[in-house]
């Protein structure tokens, strides 16, 4: 099973779970599974068309899935998938 790391700001939607073990073949299947298991998380990860929101970054290991095969990026039992929402801010 792949390990999915949930960032602190999104843990309130996963019952404070920091890591999930998900059986899946692709990153897209992982996203589908966690949004089914945790419906409140869906609106934070996916837009109304069901596509990954542009400000949500997902990494397989150290690689951004946008540089790989996006949601079709394969995963296996040793994969570590990190969800990293962009944080707004900076100096005004």
HTML snippet that shows the backbone in 3Dmol.js (N, CA, C, O; Angstrom):
<script src="https://3Dmol.org/build/3Dmol-min.js"></script>
<div id="view" style="width:600px;height:400px;position:relative"></div>
<script>
const pdb = `
ATOM      1  N   UNK A   1       0.834  -1.188   0.000  1.00  0.00           N
ATOM      2  CA  UNK A   1       0.000   0.000   0.000  1.00  0.00           C
ATOM      3  C   UNK A   1       0.875   1.247   0.000  1.00  0.00           C
ATOM      4  O   UNK A   1       1.894   1.307   0.688  1.00  0.00           O
ATOM      5  N   UNK A   2       0.467   2.229  -0.773  1.00  0.00           N
ATOM      6  CA  UNK A   2       1.188   3.497  -0.806  1.00  0.00           C
ATOM      7  C   UNK A   2       0.889   4.279   0.472  1.00  0.00           C
ATOM      8  O   UNK A   2      -0.194   4.166   1.046  1.00  0.00           O
ATOM      9  N   UNK A   3       1.852   5.060   0.898  1.00  0.00           N
ATOM     10  CA  UNK A   3       1.675   5.931   2.052  1.00  0.00           C
ATOM     11  C   UNK A   3       1.342   7.325   1.542  1.00  0.00           C
ATOM     12  O   UNK A   3       2.045   7.867   0.689  1.00  0.00           O
ATOM     13  N   UNK A   4       0.273   7.899   2.065  1.00  0.00           N
ATOM     14  CA  UNK A   4      -0.141   9.241   1.683  1.00  0.00           C
ATOM     15  C   UNK A   4       0.029  10.142   2.902  1.00  0.00           C
ATOM     16  O   UNK A   4      -0.536   9.882   3.964  1.00  0.00           O
ATOM     17  N   UNK A   5       0.809  11.196   2.734  1.00  0.00           N
ATOM     18  CA  UNK A   5       1.054  12.141   3.822  1.00  0.00           C
ATOM     19  C   UNK A   5       0.071  13.302   3.688  1.00  0.00           C
ATOM     20  O   UNK A   5       0.036  13.993   2.669  1.00  0.00           O
ATOM     21  N   UNK A   6      -0.720  13.499   4.731  1.00  0.00           N
ATOM     22  CA  UNK A   6      -1.729  14.559   4.752  1.00  0.00           C
ATOM     23  C   UNK A   6      -1.131  15.764   5.491  1.00  0.00           C
ATOM     24  O   UNK A   6      -0.676  15.622   6.626  1.00  0.00           O
ATOM     25  N   UNK A   7      -1.127  16.939   4.867  1.00  0.00           N
ATOM     26  CA  UNK A   7      -0.552  18.117   5.536  1.00  0.00           C
ATOM     27  C   UNK A   7      -1.430  18.590   6.692  1.00  0.00           C
ATOM     28  O   UNK A   7      -2.638  18.357   6.703  1.00  0.00           O
ATOM     29  N   UNK A   8      -0.825  19.237   7.633  1.00  0.00           N
ATOM     30  CA  UNK A   8      -1.527  19.702   8.833  1.00  0.00           C
ATOM     31  C   UNK A   8      -2.816  20.461   8.535  1.00  0.00           C
ATOM     32  O   UNK A   8      -3.827  20.182   9.180  1.00  0.00           O
ATOM     33  N   UNK A   9      -2.838  21.418   7.582  1.00  0.00           N
ATOM     34  CA  UNK A   9      -4.082  22.160   7.352  1.00  0.00           C
ATOM     35  C   UNK A   9      -5.257  21.289   6.885  1.00  0.00           C
ATOM     36  O   UNK A   9      -6.413  21.675   7.057  1.00  0.00           O
ATOM     37  N   UNK A  10      -4.977  20.130   6.302  1.00  0.00           N
ATOM     38  CA  UNK A  10      -6.051  19.268   5.803  1.00  0.00           C
ATOM     39  C   UNK A  10      -6.410  18.130   6.750  1.00  0.00           C
ATOM     40  O   UNK A  10      -7.358  17.390   6.488  1.00  0.00           O
ATOM     41  N   UNK A  11      -5.680  17.981   7.830  1.00  0.00           N
ATOM     42  CA  UNK A  11      -5.939  16.870   8.755  1.00  0.00           C
ATOM     43  C   UNK A  11      -7.280  16.979   9.459  1.00  0.00           C
ATOM     44  O   UNK A  11      -7.820  15.968   9.907  1.00  0.00           O
ATOM     45  N   UNK A  12      -7.829  18.186   9.568  1.00  0.00           N
ATOM     46  CA  UNK A  12      -9.148  18.321  10.193  1.00  0.00           C
ATOM     47  C   UNK A  12     -10.219  17.615   9.372  1.00  0.00           C
ATOM     48  O   UNK A  12     -11.308  17.341   9.876  1.00  0.00           O
ATOM     49  N   UNK A  13      -9.915  17.319   8.104  1.00  0.00           N
ATOM     50  CA  UNK A  13     -10.863  16.611   7.242  1.00  0.00           C
ATOM     51  C   UNK A  13     -10.593  15.107   7.199  1.00  0.00           C
ATOM     52  O   UNK A  13     -11.355  14.358   6.588  1.00  0.00           O
ATOM     53  N   UNK A  14      -9.510  14.663   7.846  1.00  0.00           N
ATOM     54  CA  UNK A  14      -9.155  13.236   7.871  1.00  0.00           C
ATOM     55  C   UNK A  14      -9.111  12.706   9.304  1.00  0.00           C
ATOM     56  O   UNK A  14      -8.369  11.770   9.602  1.00  0.00           O
ATOM     57  N   UNK A  15      -9.900  13.302  10.178  1.00  0.00           N
ATOM     58  CA  UNK A  15      -9.927  12.899  11.590  1.00  0.00           C
ATOM     59  C   UNK A  15      -8.543  12.967  12.227  1.00  0.00           C
ATOM     60  O   UNK A  15      -8.169  12.111  13.028  1.00  0.00           O
ATOM     61  N   UNK A  16      -7.793  14.001  11.855  1.00  0.00           N
ATOM     62  CA  UNK A  16      -6.445  14.261  12.381  1.00  0.00           C
ATOM     63  C   UNK A  16      -5.428  13.188  11.976  1.00  0.00           C
ATOM     64  O   UNK A  16      -4.385  13.050  12.615  1.00  0.00           O
ATOM     65  N   UNK A  17      -5.727  12.442  10.934  1.00  0.00           N
ATOM     66  CA  UNK A  17      -4.804  11.418  10.463  1.00  0.00           C
ATOM     67  C   UNK A  17      -3.718  12.070   9.620  1.00  0.00           C
ATOM     68  O   UNK A  17      -4.017  12.798   8.674  1.00  0.00           O
ATOM     69  N   UNK A  18      -2.463  11.813   9.957  1.00  0.00           N
ATOM     70  CA  UNK A  18      -1.336  12.402   9.250  1.00  0.00           C
ATOM     71  C   UNK A  18      -0.872  11.536   8.076  1.00  0.00           C
ATOM     72  O   UNK A  18      -0.372  12.048   7.075  1.00  0.00           O
ATOM     73  N   UNK A  19      -1.043  10.222   8.212  1.00  0.00           N
ATOM     74  CA  UNK A  19      -0.610   9.287   7.166  1.00  0.00           C
ATOM     75  C   UNK A  19      -1.706   8.266   6.921  1.00  0.00           C
ATOM     76  O   UNK A  19      -2.313   7.735   7.851  1.00  0.00           O
ATOM     77  N   UNK A  20      -1.939   8.010   5.649  1.00  0.00           N
ATOM     78  CA  UNK A  20      -2.914   6.995   5.259  1.00  0.00           C
ATOM     79  C   UNK A  20      -2.201   5.922   4.446  1.00  0.00           C
ATOM     80  O   UNK A  20      -1.256   6.219   3.715  1.00  0.00           O
ATOM     81  N   UNK A  21      -2.640   4.706   4.569  1.00  0.00           N
ATOM     82  CA  UNK A  21      -2.153   3.609   3.741  1.00  0.00           C
ATOM     83  C   UNK A  21      -3.254   3.311   2.734  1.00  0.00           C
ATOM     84  O   UNK A  21      -4.362   2.929   3.111  1.00  0.00           O
ATOM     85  N   UNK A  22      -2.947   3.487   1.457  1.00  0.00           N
ATOM     86  CA  UNK A  22      -3.958   3.340   0.410  1.00  0.00           C
ATOM     87  C   UNK A  22      -3.485   2.314  -0.620  1.00  0.00           C
ATOM     88  O   UNK A  22      -2.355   2.375  -1.105  1.00  0.00           O
ATOM     89  N   UNK A  23      -4.358   1.389  -0.936  1.00  0.00           N
ATOM     90  CA  UNK A  23      -4.107   0.412  -1.990  1.00  0.00           C
ATOM     91  C   UNK A  23      -4.579   1.032  -3.300  1.00  0.00           C
ATOM     92  O   UNK A  23      -5.776   1.253  -3.484  1.00  0.00           O
ATOM     93  N   UNK A  24      -3.649   1.314  -4.212  1.00  0.00           N
ATOM     94  CA  UNK A  24      -4.003   1.947  -5.486  1.00  0.00           C
ATOM     95  C   UNK A  24      -2.881   1.722  -6.487  1.00  0.00           C
ATOM     96  O   UNK A  24      -1.751   1.400  -6.121  1.00  0.00           O
ATOM     97  N   UNK A  25      -3.217   1.898  -7.749  1.00  0.00           N
ATOM     98  CA  UNK A  25      -2.231   1.739  -8.811  1.00  0.00           C
ATOM     99  C   UNK A  25      -1.705   3.047  -9.357  1.00  0.00           C
ATOM    100  O   UNK A  25      -0.636   3.095  -9.964  1.00  0.00           O
ATOM    101  N   UNK A  26      -2.483   4.134  -9.132  1.00  0.00           N
ATOM    102  CA  UNK A  26      -2.078   5.452  -9.633  1.00  0.00           C
ATOM    103  C   UNK A  26      -2.398   6.528  -8.593  1.00  0.00           C
ATOM    104  O   UNK A  26      -3.153   6.296  -7.648  1.00  0.00           O
ATOM    105  N   UNK A  27      -1.817   7.689  -8.787  1.00  0.00           N
ATOM    106  CA  UNK A  27      -2.113   8.825  -7.913  1.00  0.00           C
ATOM    107  C   UNK A  27      -3.593   9.188  -8.024  1.00  0.00           C
ATOM    108  O   UNK A  27      -4.224   9.524  -7.022  1.00  0.00           O
ATOM    109  N   UNK A  28      -4.146   9.122  -9.228  1.00  0.00           N
ATOM    110  CA  UNK A  28      -5.568   9.419  -9.413  1.00  0.00           C
ATOM    111  C   UNK A  28      -6.462   8.503  -8.597  1.00  0.00           C
ATOM    112  O   UNK A  28      -7.469   8.944  -8.044  1.00  0.00           O
ATOM    113  N   UNK A  29      -6.095   7.221  -8.519  1.00  0.00           N
ATOM    114  CA  UNK A  29      -6.870   6.279  -7.709  1.00  0.00           C
ATOM    115  C   UNK A  29      -6.760   6.615  -6.226  1.00  0.00           C
ATOM    116  O   UNK A  29      -7.718   6.447  -5.472  1.00  0.00           O
ATOM    117  N   UNK A  30      -5.597   7.088  -5.816  1.00  0.00           N
ATOM    118  CA  UNK A  30      -5.417   7.506  -4.416  1.00  0.00           C
ATOM    119  C   UNK A  30      -6.333   8.692  -4.113  1.00  0.00           C
ATOM    120  O   UNK A  30      -7.016   8.708  -3.089  1.00  0.00           O
ATOM    121  N   UNK A  31      -6.343   9.681  -5.004  1.00  0.00           N
ATOM    122  CA  UNK A  31      -7.184  10.859  -4.797  1.00  0.00           C
ATOM    123  C   UNK A  31      -8.653  10.450  -4.737  1.00  0.00           C
ATOM    124  O   UNK A  31      -9.403  10.928  -3.886  1.00  0.00           O
ATOM    125  N   UNK A  32      -9.055   9.567  -5.644  1.00  0.00           N
ATOM    126  CA  UNK A  32     -10.441   9.096  -5.653  1.00  0.00           C
ATOM    127  C   UNK A  32     -10.785   8.409  -4.337  1.00  0.00           C
ATOM    128  O   UNK A  32     -11.851   8.638  -3.766  1.00  0.00           O
ATOM    129  N   UNK A  33      -9.891   7.583  -3.871  1.00  0.00           N
ATOM    130  CA  UNK A  33     -10.142   6.818  -2.637  1.00  0.00           C
ATOM    131  C   UNK A  33     -10.240   7.729  -1.414  1.00  0.00           C
ATOM    132  O   UNK A  33     -11.162   7.591  -0.610  1.00  0.00           O
ATOM    133  N   UNK A  34      -9.291   8.659  -1.270  1.00  0.00           N
ATOM    134  CA  UNK A  34      -9.319   9.489  -0.064  1.00  0.00           C
ATOM    135  C   UNK A  34     -10.481  10.476  -0.082  1.00  0.00           C
ATOM    136  O   UNK A  34     -10.981  10.854   0.978  1.00  0.00           O
ATOM    137  N   UNK A  35     -10.924  10.904  -1.279  1.00  0.00           N
ATOM    138  CA  UNK A  35     -12.070  11.807  -1.319  1.00  0.00           C
ATOM    139  C   UNK A  35     -13.381  11.049  -1.100  1.00  0.00           C
ATOM    140  O   UNK A  35     -14.381  11.653  -0.712  1.00  0.00           O
ATOM    141  N   UNK A  36     -13.388   9.748  -1.340  1.00  0.00           N
ATOM    142  CA  UNK A  36     -14.554   8.933  -0.987  1.00  0.00           C
ATOM    143  C   UNK A  36     -14.573   8.656   0.514  1.00  0.00           C
ATOM    144  O   UNK A  36     -15.619   8.724   1.159  1.00  0.00           O
ATOM    145  N   UNK A  37     -13.396   8.343   1.055  1.00  0.00           N
ATOM    146  CA  UNK A  37     -13.298   8.046   2.482  1.00  0.00           C
ATOM    147  C   UNK A  37     -13.481   9.295   3.353  1.00  0.00           C
ATOM    148  O   UNK A  37     -13.988   9.214   4.473  1.00  0.00           O
ATOM    149  N   UNK A  38     -13.066  10.438   2.828  1.00  0.00           N
ATOM    150  CA  UNK A  38     -13.143  11.708   3.557  1.00  0.00           C
ATOM    151  C   UNK A  38     -13.780  12.760   2.646  1.00  0.00           C
ATOM    152  O   UNK A  38     -13.067  13.584   2.072  1.00  0.00           O
ATOM    153  N   UNK A  39     -15.108  12.748   2.503  1.00  0.00           N
ATOM    154  CA  UNK A  39     -15.802  13.636   1.551  1.00  0.00           C
ATOM    155  C   UNK A  39     -15.516  15.125   1.733  1.00  0.00           C
ATOM    156  O   UNK A  39     -15.511  15.870   0.753  1.00  0.00           O
ATOM    157  N   UNK A  40     -15.280  15.567   2.950  1.00  0.00           N
ATOM    158  CA  UNK A  40     -14.994  16.988   3.188  1.00  0.00           C
ATOM    159  C   UNK A  40     -13.669  17.413   2.561  1.00  0.00           C
ATOM    160  O   UNK A  40     -13.455  18.596   2.300  1.00  0.00           O
ATOM    161  N   UNK A  41     -12.799  16.468   2.324  1.00  0.00           N
ATOM    162  CA  UNK A  41     -11.498  16.754   1.723  1.00  0.00           C
ATOM    163  C   UNK A  41     -11.628  17.050   0.228  1.00  0.00           C
ATOM    164  O   UNK A  41     -10.792  17.745  -0.348  1.00  0.00           O
ATOM    165  N   UNK A  42     -12.665  16.526  -0.384  1.00  0.00           N
ATOM    166  CA  UNK A  42     -12.833  16.624  -1.838  1.00  0.00           C
ATOM    167  C   UNK A  42     -12.796  18.064  -2.338  1.00  0.00           C
ATOM    168  O   UNK A  42     -12.090  18.364  -3.301  1.00  0.00           O
ATOM    169  N   UNK A  43     -13.544  18.954  -1.698  1.00  0.00           N
ATOM    170  CA  UNK A  43     -13.615  20.340  -2.181  1.00  0.00           C
ATOM    171  C   UNK A  43     -12.288  21.080  -2.037  1.00  0.00           C
ATOM    172  O   UNK A  43     -12.073  22.106  -2.682  1.00  0.00           O
ATOM    173  N   UNK A  44     -11.407  20.564  -1.201  1.00  0.00           N
ATOM    174  CA  UNK A  44     -10.104  21.194  -1.018  1.00  0.00           C
ATOM    175  C   UNK A  44      -9.072  20.676  -2.021  1.00  0.00           C
ATOM    176  O   UNK A  44      -8.055  21.327  -2.261  1.00  0.00           O
ATOM    177  N   UNK A  45      -9.332  19.516  -2.600  1.00  0.00           N
ATOM    178  CA  UNK A  45      -8.402  18.930  -3.560  1.00  0.00           C
ATOM    179  C   UNK A  45      -8.854  19.046  -5.007  1.00  0.00           C
ATOM    180  O   UNK A  45      -8.035  19.217  -5.910  1.00  0.00           O
ATOM    181  N   UNK A  46     -10.180  18.952  -5.227  1.00  0.00           N
ATOM    182  CA  UNK A  46     -10.714  18.895  -6.590  1.00  0.00           C
ATOM    183  C   UNK A  46     -11.637  20.066  -6.875  1.00  0.00           C
ATOM    184  O   UNK A  46     -12.331  20.562  -5.988  1.00  0.00           O
ATOM    185  N   UNK A  47     -11.632  20.504  -8.144  1.00  0.00           N
ATOM    186  CA  UNK A  47     -12.563  21.563  -8.539  1.00  0.00           C
ATOM    187  C   UNK A  47     -13.910  20.942  -8.907  1.00  0.00           C
ATOM    188  O   UNK A  47     -14.092  19.734  -8.761  1.00  0.00           O
ATOM    189  N   UNK A  48     -14.849  21.750  -9.378  1.00  0.00           N
ATOM    190  CA  UNK A  48     -16.190  21.256  -9.679  1.00  0.00           C
ATOM    191  C   UNK A  48     -16.214  20.260 -10.826  1.00  0.00           C
ATOM    192  O   UNK A  48     -17.160  19.481 -10.948  1.00  0.00           O
ATOM    193  N   UNK A  49     -15.193  20.273 -11.666  1.00  0.00           N
ATOM    194  CA  UNK A  49     -15.098  19.321 -12.771  1.00  0.00           C
ATOM    195  C   UNK A  49     -14.416  18.020 -12.350  1.00  0.00           C
ATOM    196  O   UNK A  49     -14.309  17.084 -13.143  1.00  0.00           O
ATOM    197  N   UNK A  50     -13.954  17.967 -11.097  1.00  0.00           N
ATOM    198  CA  UNK A  50     -13.283  16.776 -10.608  1.00  0.00           C
ATOM    199  C   UNK A  50     -11.798  16.740 -10.897  1.00  0.00           C
ATOM    200  O   UNK A  50     -11.151  15.709 -10.709  1.00  0.00           O
ATOM    201  N   UNK A  51     -11.250  17.858 -11.354  1.00  0.00           N
ATOM    202  CA  UNK A  51      -9.814  17.955 -11.626  1.00  0.00           C
ATOM    203  C   UNK A  51      -9.080  18.467 -10.395  1.00  0.00           C
ATOM    204  O   UNK A  51      -9.640  19.195  -9.575  1.00  0.00           O
ATOM    205  N   UNK A  52      -7.834  18.079 -10.283  1.00  0.00           N
ATOM    206  CA  UNK A  52      -7.004  18.541  -9.182  1.00  0.00           C
ATOM    207  C   UNK A  52      -6.892  20.064  -9.235  1.00  0.00           C
ATOM    208  O   UNK A  52      -6.587  20.632 -10.284  1.00  0.00           O
ATOM    209  N   UNK A  53      -7.135  20.708  -8.124  1.00  0.00           N
ATOM    210  CA  UNK A  53      -7.036  22.170  -8.075  1.00  0.00           C
ATOM    211  C   UNK A  53      -5.604  22.609  -8.366  1.00  0.00           C
ATOM    212  O   UNK A  53      -4.645  21.934  -7.990  1.00  0.00           O
ATOM    213  N   UNK A  54      -5.474  23.752  -9.043  1.00  0.00           N
ATOM    214  CA  UNK A  54      -4.156  24.217  -9.485  1.00  0.00           C
ATOM    215  C   UNK A  54      -3.225  24.548  -8.322  1.00  0.00           C
ATOM    216  O   UNK A  54      -2.005  24.487  -8.480  1.00  0.00           O
ATOM    217  N   UNK A  55      -3.769  24.895  -7.163  1.00  0.00           N
ATOM    218  CA  UNK A  55      -2.924  25.258  -6.027  1.00  0.00           C
ATOM    219  C   UNK A  55      -2.577  24.062  -5.136  1.00  0.00           C
ATOM    220  O   UNK A  55      -1.920  24.225  -4.107  1.00  0.00           O
ATOM    221  N   UNK A  56      -3.011  22.879  -5.523  1.00  0.00           N
ATOM    222  CA  UNK A  56      -2.674  21.671  -4.769  1.00  0.00           C
ATOM    223  C   UNK A  56      -1.545  20.961  -5.505  1.00  0.00           C
ATOM    224  O   UNK A  56      -1.683  20.587  -6.670  1.00  0.00           O
ATOM    225  N   UNK A  57      -0.444  20.786  -4.818  1.00  0.00           N
ATOM    226  CA  UNK A  57       0.701  20.080  -5.392  1.00  0.00           C
ATOM    227  C   UNK A  57       0.755  18.689  -4.788  1.00  0.00           C
ATOM    228  O   UNK A  57       0.586  18.516  -3.581  1.00  0.00           O
ATOM    229  N   UNK A  58       0.988  17.715  -5.624  1.00  0.00           N
ATOM    230  CA  UNK A  58       1.110  16.344  -5.154  1.00  0.00           C
ATOM    231  C   UNK A  58       2.453  15.808  -5.625  1.00  0.00           C
ATOM    232  O   UNK A  58       2.819  15.917  -6.795  1.00  0.00           O
ATOM    233  N   UNK A  59       3.170  15.230  -4.679  1.00  0.00           N
ATOM    234  CA  UNK A  59       4.486  14.689  -4.965  1.00  0.00           C
ATOM    235  C   UNK A  59       4.494  13.183  -4.777  1.00  0.00           C
ATOM    236  O   UNK A  59       3.905  12.649  -3.837  1.00  0.00           O
ATOM    237  N   UNK A  60       5.167  12.521  -5.684  1.00  0.00           N
ATOM    238  CA  UNK A  60       5.462  11.101  -5.541  1.00  0.00           C
ATOM    239  C   UNK A  60       6.941  11.052  -5.217  1.00  0.00           C
ATOM    240  O   UNK A  60       7.784  11.284  -6.083  1.00  0.00           O
ATOM    241  N   UNK A  61       7.252  10.747  -3.964  1.00  0.00           N
ATOM    242  CA  UNK A  61       8.642  10.883  -3.519  1.00  0.00           C
ATOM    243  C   UNK A  61       8.994  12.364  -3.547  1.00  0.00           C
ATOM    244  O   UNK A  61       8.318  13.181  -2.923  1.00  0.00           O
ATOM    245  N   UNK A  62      10.062  12.707  -4.278  1.00  0.00           N
ATOM    246  CA  UNK A  62      10.486  14.103  -4.391  1.00  0.00           C
ATOM    247  C   UNK A  62      10.005  14.764  -5.679  1.00  0.00           C
ATOM    248  O   UNK A  62      10.317  15.927  -5.937  1.00  0.00           O
ATOM    249  N   UNK A  63       9.242  14.021  -6.490  1.00  0.00           N
ATOM    250  CA  UNK A  63       8.854  14.512  -7.808  1.00  0.00           C
ATOM    251  C   UNK A  63       7.404  14.992  -7.845  1.00  0.00           C
ATOM    252  O   UNK A  63       6.489  14.291  -7.414  1.00  0.00           O
ATOM    253  N   UNK A  64       7.221  16.202  -8.370  1.00  0.00           N
ATOM    254  CA  UNK A  64       5.876  16.740  -8.580  1.00  0.00           C
ATOM    255  C   UNK A  64       5.217  15.889  -9.659  1.00  0.00           C
ATOM    256  O   UNK A  64       5.816  15.642 -10.706  1.00  0.00           O
ATOM    257  N   UNK A  65       3.988  15.439  -9.414  1.00  0.00           N
ATOM    258  CA  UNK A  65       3.329  14.578 -10.406  1.00  0.00           C
ATOM    259  C   UNK A  65       3.090  15.309 -11.722  1.00  0.00           C
ATOM    260  O   UNK A  65       2.898  14.667 -12.754  1.00  0.00           O
ATOM    261  N   UNK A  66       3.098  16.650 -11.704  1.00  0.00           N
ATOM    262  CA  UNK A  66       2.943  17.417 -12.955  1.00  0.00           C
ATOM    263  C   UNK A  66       4.142  17.181 -13.879  1.00  0.00           C
ATOM    264  O   UNK A  66       4.028  17.320 -15.097  1.00  0.00           O
ATOM    265  N   UNK A  67       5.280  16.825 -13.299  1.00  0.00           N
ATOM    266  CA  UNK A  67       6.480  16.532 -14.085  1.00  0.00           C
ATOM    267  C   UNK A  67       6.557  15.060 -14.468  1.00  0.00           C
ATOM    268  O   UNK A  67       7.453  14.652 -15.207  1.00  0.00           O
ATOM    269  N   UNK A  68       5.626  14.272 -13.971  1.00  0.00           N
ATOM    270  CA  UNK A  68       5.588  12.839 -14.267  1.00  0.00           C
ATOM    271  C   UNK A  68       4.394  12.584 -15.188  1.00  0.00           C
ATOM    272  O   UNK A  68       4.333  13.129 -16.291  1.00  0.00           O
ATOM    273  N   UNK A  69       3.457  11.769 -14.746  1.00  0.00           N
ATOM    274  CA  UNK A  69       2.283  11.450 -15.564  1.00  0.00           C
ATOM    275  C   UNK A  69       0.994  11.992 -14.948  1.00  0.00           C
ATOM    276  O   UNK A  69      -0.092  11.456 -15.174  1.00  0.00           O
ATOM    277  N   UNK A  70       1.136  13.068 -14.163  1.00  0.00           N
ATOM    278  CA  UNK A  70       0.013  13.696 -13.467  1.00  0.00           C
ATOM    279  C   UNK A  70      -0.764  12.653 -12.673  1.00  0.00           C
ATOM    280  O   UNK A  70      -0.156  11.855 -11.959  1.00  0.00           O
ATOM    281  N   UNK A  71      -2.090  12.638 -12.778  1.00  0.00           N
ATOM    282  CA  UNK A  71      -2.890  11.690 -11.993  1.00  0.00           C
ATOM    283  C   UNK A  71      -2.663  10.241 -12.409  1.00  0.00           C
ATOM    284  O   UNK A  71      -3.013   9.319 -11.671  1.00  0.00           O
ATOM    285  N   UNK A  72      -2.083  10.040 -13.579  1.00  0.00           N
ATOM    286  CA  UNK A  72      -1.799   8.680 -14.055  1.00  0.00           C
ATOM    287  C   UNK A  72      -0.449   8.157 -13.569  1.00  0.00           C
ATOM    288  O   UNK A  72      -0.033   7.058 -13.937  1.00  0.00           O
ATOM    289  N   UNK A  73       0.228   8.943 -12.746  1.00  0.00           N
ATOM    290  CA  UNK A  73       1.514   8.522 -12.192  1.00  0.00           C
ATOM    291  C   UNK A  73       1.325   7.229 -11.403  1.00  0.00           C
ATOM    292  O   UNK A  73       0.515   7.180 -10.477  1.00  0.00           O
ATOM    293  N   UNK A  74       2.070   6.178 -11.764  1.00  0.00           N
ATOM    294  CA  UNK A  74       1.903   4.905 -11.050  1.00  0.00           C
ATOM    295  C   UNK A  74       2.439   4.969  -9.620  1.00  0.00           C
ATOM    296  O   UNK A  74       3.388   5.696  -9.326  1.00  0.00           O
ATOM    297  N   UNK A  75       1.814   4.198  -8.749  1.00  0.00           N
ATOM    298  CA  UNK A  75       2.278   4.055  -7.369  1.00  0.00           C
ATOM    299  C   UNK A  75       2.376   2.569  -7.044  1.00  0.00           C
ATOM    300  O   UNK A  75       1.742   1.731  -7.684  1.00  0.00           O
ATOM    301  N   UNK A  76       3.181   2.267  -6.041  1.00  0.00           N
ATOM    302  CA  UNK A  76       3.299   0.892  -5.566  1.00  0.00           C
ATOM    303  C   UNK A  76       3.393   0.911  -4.050  1.00  0.00           C
ATOM    304  O   UNK A  76       3.234   1.963  -3.430  1.00  0.00           O
ATOM    305  N   UNK A  77       3.647  -0.233  -3.453  1.00  0.00           N
ATOM    306  CA  UNK A  77       3.621  -0.319  -1.985  1.00  0.00           C
ATOM    307  C   UNK A  77       4.701   0.508  -1.307  1.00  0.00           C
ATOM    308  O   UNK A  77       4.577   0.821  -0.123  1.00  0.00           O
ATOM    309  N   UNK A  78       5.756   0.870  -2.029  1.00  0.00           N
ATOM    310  CA  UNK A  78       6.814   1.675  -1.410  1.00  0.00           C
ATOM    311  C   UNK A  78       6.673   3.169  -1.727  1.00  0.00           C
ATOM    312  O   UNK A  78       7.491   3.975  -1.285  1.00  0.00           O
ATOM    313  N   UNK A  79       5.644   3.536  -2.484  1.00  0.00           N
ATOM    314  CA  UNK A  79       5.455   4.949  -2.851  1.00  0.00           C
ATOM    315  C   UNK A  79       5.045   5.781  -1.641  1.00  0.00           C
ATOM    316  O   UNK A  79       4.265   5.345  -0.795  1.00  0.00           O
ATOM    317  N   UNK A  80       5.596   6.996  -1.587  1.00  0.00           N
ATOM    318  CA  UNK A  80       5.186   7.975  -0.581  1.00  0.00           C
ATOM    319  C   UNK A  80       4.629   9.164  -1.347  1.00  0.00           C
ATOM    320  O   UNK A  80       5.344   9.828  -2.098  1.00  0.00           O
ATOM    321  N   UNK A  81       3.354   9.419  -1.147  1.00  0.00           N
ATOM    322  CA  UNK A  81       2.651  10.496  -1.846  1.00  0.00           C
ATOM    323  C   UNK A  81       2.391  11.612  -0.844  1.00  0.00           C
ATOM    324  O   UNK A  81       1.808  11.387   0.217  1.00  0.00           O
ATOM    325  N   UNK A  82       2.829  12.815  -1.193  1.00  0.00           N
ATOM    326  CA  UNK A  82       2.640  13.963  -0.315  1.00  0.00           C
ATOM    327  C   UNK A  82       1.700  14.967  -0.971  1.00  0.00           C
ATOM    328  O   UNK A  82       1.877  15.331  -2.134  1.00  0.00           O
ATOM    329  N   UNK A  83       0.713  15.405  -0.223  1.00  0.00           N
ATOM    330  CA  UNK A  83      -0.201  16.452  -0.680  1.00  0.00           C
ATOM    331  C   UNK A  83       0.285  17.749  -0.068  1.00  0.00           C
ATOM    332  O   UNK A  83       0.419  17.862   1.151  1.00  0.00           O
ATOM    333  N   UNK A  84       0.554  18.751  -0.941  1.00  0.00           N
ATOM    334  CA  UNK A  84       1.101  20.012  -0.464  1.00  0.00           C
ATOM    335  C   UNK A  84       0.272  21.154  -1.025  1.00  0.00           C
ATOM    336  O   UNK A  84       0.493  21.567  -2.163  1.00  0.00           O
ATOM    337  N   UNK A  85      -0.689  21.681  -0.247  1.00  0.00           N
ATOM    338  CA  UNK A  85      -1.453  22.836  -0.740  1.00  0.00           C
ATOM    339  C   UNK A  85      -0.570  24.079  -0.711  1.00  0.00           C
ATOM    340  O   UNK A  85       0.209  24.280   0.221  1.00  0.00           O
ATOM    341  N   UNK A  86      -0.697  24.897  -1.727  1.00  0.00           N
ATOM    342  CA  UNK A  86       0.064  26.144  -1.765  1.00  0.00           C
ATOM    343  C   UNK A  86      -0.424  27.041  -0.639  1.00  0.00           C
ATOM    344  O   UNK A  86      -1.613  27.076  -0.325  1.00  0.00           O
ATOM    345  N   UNK A  87       0.498  27.755  -0.046  1.00  0.00           N
ATOM    346  CA  UNK A  87       0.177  28.665   1.049  1.00  0.00           C
ATOM    347  C   UNK A  87       0.319  30.085   0.532  1.00  0.00           C
ATOM    348  O   UNK A  87       1.386  30.471   0.054  1.00  0.00           O
ATOM    349  N   UNK A  88      -0.745  30.860   0.625  1.00  0.00           N
ATOM    350  CA  UNK A  88      -0.697  32.248   0.195  1.00  0.00           C
ATOM    351  C   UNK A  88       0.021  33.082   1.247  1.00  0.00           C
ATOM    352  O   UNK A  88       0.042  32.740   2.430  1.00  0.00           O
ATOM    353  N   UNK A  89       0.587  34.147   0.804  1.00  0.00           N
ATOM    354  CA  UNK A  89       1.230  35.048   1.754  1.00  0.00           C
ATOM    355  C   UNK A  89       2.402  35.748   1.111  1.00  0.00           C
ATOM    356  O   UNK A  89       2.575  35.720  -0.107  1.00  0.00           O
ATOM    357  N   UNK A  90       3.185  36.363   1.931  1.00  0.00           N
ATOM    358  CA  UNK A  90       4.325  37.101   1.413  1.00  0.00           C
ATOM    359  C   UNK A  90       4.330  38.508   1.966  1.00  0.00           C
ATOM    360  O   UNK A  90       3.540  38.851   2.845  1.00  0.00           O
ATOM    361  N   UNK A  91       5.208  39.297   1.452  1.00  0.00           N
ATOM    362  CA  UNK A  91       5.348  40.671   1.914  1.00  0.00           C
ATOM    363  C   UNK A  91       4.495  41.572   1.039  1.00  0.00           C
ATOM    364  O   UNK A  91       4.514  41.459  -0.187  1.00  0.00           O
ATOM    365  N   UNK A  92       3.745  42.469   1.675  1.00  0.00           N
ATOM    366  CA  UNK A  92       2.878  43.390   0.931  1.00  0.00           C
ATOM    367  C   UNK A  92       3.526  44.739   0.824  1.00  0.00           C
ATOM    368  O   UNK A  92       2.953  45.655   0.233  1.00  0.00           O
TER     369      UNK A  92
END
`;
const viewer = $3Dmol.createViewer("view");
viewer.addModel(pdb, "pdb");
viewer.setStyle({}, {cartoon: {color: "spectrum"}});
viewer.zoomTo();
viewer.render();
</script>
